[in-house]
């Protein structure tokens, strides 16, 4: 007799139960909100290639929520090669590009997109 263990999958944004798993970890409603937020005019202040990388990061599920407070949400962002993870929020990121702070890094832009989708 084989026993199967069913794990409950939840949306990483709203924590609702998902019927089907998704690679980005979002449910259908939250995915629509995030896609709409990626077309926001507020993102025009960033470099276009960084916005594209941030959208790709979100589509691959590379931004994992750690903590959400009333002021700022903190995320764990996975690096491009998948070997390193950085703590990021809209205000700061501890990745090498975020520490230099010449331009906004893709992790912070992705956190901004999720904040716009709220």
C-alpha positions in Angstrom: 0.0 0.0 0.0 1.6 3.3 -1.1 0.8 6.4 0.7 1.0 9.8 -0.9 1.7 13.0 0.9 0.0 16.0 -0.6 1.6 19.3 0.0 -0.4 22.5 -0.1 0.9 25.0 -2.6 0.2 28.7 -1.9 0.7 31.9 -3.8 3.9 33.7 -2.7 2.1 37.1 -2.9 -1.3 36.6 -1.3 -0.9 33.2 0.3 -4.0 31.8 -1.2 -4.1 28.0 -1.9 -3.3 27.1 -5.5 -4.9 24.3 -7.4 -1.9 23.9 -9.8 1.7 24.7 -9.1 3.3 27.5 -11.1 7.0 28.2 -11.8 6.7 31.7 -10.6 4.8 30.8 -7.4 2.0 33.2 -8.2 -1.7 32.5 -8.5 -3.6 33.6 -11.6 -5.0 36.8 -10.1 -1.7 37.9 -8.6 0.1 37.1 -11.9 -2.3 39.4 -13.7 -1.6 42.1 -11.2 2.2 41.7 -11.5 2.0 41.7 -15.3 0.0 44.9 -15.3 2.5 46.5 -12.9 5.3 45.7 -15.3 3.7 48.0 -17.8 3.4 50.9 -15.3 4.8 54.3 -16.3 6.6 54.4 -12.9 9.1 51.9 -14.3 10.2 54.4 -17.0 12.6 55.9 -14.5 14.8 52.8 -14.6 17.0 51.5 -17.4 15.0 49.3 -19.8 17.4 46.4 -19.8 17.2 46.3 -16.0 13.4 46.3 -16.1 13.5 43.4 -18.5 15.8 41.5 -16.2 13.6 42.2 -13.2 10.5 40.9 -15.1 12.5 37.8 -16.0 13.4 37.4 -12.3 9.8 37.6 -11.3 8.7 35.1 -14.1 11.2 32.6 -12.9 10.1 32.9 -9.3 13.5 34.3 -8.2 12.0 36.7 -5.6 10.9 35.0 -2.5 9.1 37.0 0.2 10.8 36.9 3.6 9.0 39.5 5.7 6.3 42.0 5.0 5.8 44.9 7.4 3.7 48.0 7.1 6.7 50.0 5.8 8.7 47.7 3.7 8.6 44.1 2.3 11.9 42.2 2.4 12.6 39.5 -0.2 15.2 36.9 -0.9 16.5 37.4 -4.5 18.3 34.6 -6.3 21.3 35.6 -8.4 21.4 35.0 -12.2 23.5 31.8 -11.9 21.4 30.5 -8.9 24.3 30.1 -6.5 23.8 33.2 -4.3 20.8 34.8 -2.7 20.6 38.4 -1.7 18.3 40.2 0.7 16.4 43.0 -1.1 13.7 45.5 -0.6 12.6 48.6 -2.5 14.9 50.7 -0.4 18.1 48.6 -0.5 19.8 45.4 -1.8 22.9 43.6 -0.6 23.9 42.4 -4.1 27.2 43.9 -5.6 25.3 46.2 -7.9 23.0 47.3 -5.1 26.0 48.1 -2.8 27.6 50.3 -5.5 24.3 52.1 -5.9 25.2 53.8 -9.2 21.9 52.5 -10.7 19.0 50.6 -9.2 19.7 46.9 -9.4 17.2 44.4 -11.0 16.3 43.0 -7.5 15.1 46.3 -6.2 13.2 47.0 -9.4 11.5 43.6 -9.1 10.6 44.5 -5.5 9.2 47.8 -6.8 7.0 45.9 -9.3 5.6 43.7 -6.6 4.9 46.8 -4.5 3.0 48.3 -7.5 1.0 45.1 -7.9 -0.3 45.4 -4.3 
